Amino acid sequence: MDRETSRRAVIGLFLGGGAAGTVADPSGYLSRFAPLSGGFWETADGELPDSVESQFGAATLRYDDEHVAHVEGETEAAAAFAAGYAQAADRLFQMDLQRRVMRGELSAVFGERALGSDRFHVRMDFLGAARATWAELRGTETGELVEAFAAGVNQHLDDLPPEFELVDYEPAPWQPVDTMLAEKQISWGLTGSFRTLRKETLAAAMGTDAADTLMPRLLDHDAVIFGRERRAGGSAAARSNPDPVDPDPRPTDPVLEQWLSGFASSPDVGSNSWVVGGEYTESGRPTMANDPHLSLMAPPVWYEQSIHAPGLDARGVTFPGVPFVVIGENAGGAWGFTNAGADVIDFYEYEFRGEGESRQYRYGDGWRDVERVPRTITVADGEDRDVVVERTTHGVLLGAESDGDELRTEVGVAWTGHTATRTTESVRAMNRSESTDAFEAALRTFDLPTQCCVYAGRDGETLFRVIGKVPIRRTDGEMVRGTRTFDGSAMDGEWNGFTPFGASDWDAESGAGGEGRGFIPFEEMPAVRNPGYLGTANQRVVDPEAYPYYLSEGYATPFRGMRLWERLEDRAAGADPVTHEFMQELQDDVYSVRAERFVPLLLEASAVAEGEVAAALERLADWDYRMTRDSEAALVFSRFLPHYRDVVFRPRLEAAGLDERRDPSAYFGNDWVLAGLDQDGAWFPDGRNAAVTRALSRALEELDSAGWETYGDYNVTAIDHPFDRGFLNYPRYPTDGSGATLNNFRKESSAGSSWRQVCPQNDTESACILPGGNDGSAFSDDYADQLHRWAETAYKPMGLGPDGEVAVEFGGDR
């Protein structure tokens, strides 16, 4: 096989989920690639030089027994340079692949199969947004650190990891704008929702009643984050104001919605976090825990590091390509994040006239030119494609593709990530904070993504705050929700002060859309200082009847949030204080509130069930609702659910024509909706019991065919490298938990707890674990060394100070 054929095979694995004829064992995988002799093996030694020149001053890089990078510099810039060098040594291919995705440059290496991804990312113009952010950051202290980090990355470009040899290309030098692109990628993955368009597609195909059933405005539960904490103490304030009401929604083009939804943020992203004040802990000091739920991949989505310099001592995880600790701990306290689910994206339709360079759109009483930015997508072994990025006053124009490169329909997109954002400055300030006050001040410039932040300080204080910029939409000066496609030509749904691809005025109080602020002020975001305890699990943040602004409708199901509140409240009401062990035990909680809600509905079908279905229902009747690997009932329930969703939702969706271009499962209601459907309604034409027995019968057939006997036979870690074959993939281990339990693992999509940390603010050492290893080299002993402990919900120490023998010394110019 020549190198060009090898390149095409790799992109088939990366974008298309496999290639015919590839075998899983290492020898079979390696035989697919020509470069495995000579140069390939030379890249695998991973040896680092003892000393490296640096124009930023003296620094050291140490690795501890878990291959965590500990950098220490005489200046912060020297430490940033060393951090860049360490990340390049451990994760360079991952960093390069991620920036290629965001730049729309996959096709330059992998050929035409990557064109769909590149077209979207180029037209979405993430690169333009990153450049706007860097233009504002350049010249600041933080900007200088980003430049030092980039220089450190580039110092390691002469020693490339094996993946580059596999696909036969060399990475371009790392640029500061690439770090800004990493911020945009993280933010899009957490906030890039096309829910509005999807619901409009449902409404057009099935009517508004069906759309409201499948995608309701609110889920009927009381596990709300902000407000319930007052049962535990603390102070919080919220103003009462009716939620704004929109006029009738505008219809959307299903072709457009279906194309765009292929690039939306994953429904599997989420997280858990909780903070407990000293009045409830054994030590009398506060404590916190966090486990963000993201894609599980090899190497992990997170990179663990500690970084030290004058005024800076921080330990935790960051995204490869970002210099600073994103989630972690310093001498002042510990912090973590969960996705707030805020709606920070809107869509607009326009009246157009003209073509090409003369194309204009109506905006109010006048006409404006469509801004056109030409780009070229380079295609390996193929014809390059010229693409024009089109922009309006709201943001970019995106269109659904038909044959070739033509656009059928278009929609304007306003997204808070399309302007200059200050999150990098905020994260650096968090790393340097020394108190709860200083940490909260650092959050003021955290613009994107919107997050629920929890903090426990060494000063004895705790904090919960929703952060990130959330737009206040206005039509004719009145607030409206962002739940429909707006008439952009009529100036509906305006964000005052927003400047796409420039610097926004986040505090603007007037604009084209009428009087009033364009974004929720920092002081009026949901927040509470010193709650006795508080938990977040991506459920609804506020009661909309007690909060003056629209935040979102796209929250997660409340199963994890309900269990979290139950455990915290029970502990607070009992005689036993919260201990370090209890915090870890809570991250290992596998009780399924989802199962508790569904199983009684299943048991109602016992009256009509026969044979194996009746026997399965008997096992479920005796089940304790815990998703443990040795449970037969957990296995049956886990495989019943997807079949039940399919039996209930698919027939009506297909009858409405929603299967013409994509799998109708994209429009299925969530499991909270599914459990609450009227058993006598249209979704059960033969009755709910018939649907239950049909789905359970299918599930039992699946179990028999696969040979699974207990949940652990099915619930196995399947965490793979983007190339998805052989020695690059992680080993498989049975584990507990599900997508609806606090111990979060989603086998179907390989997502879940991407990092676990528990940080007591006393003399007890913090604890953490990664689902894999910190070293990105498959030839390293630290490539997957933490995975088995992660699968067992075990931990490793998370000491703050530098640890390990010096691996590299960095000095001045020599």
Disulfide bonds with the S-S distance in Angstrom:
none
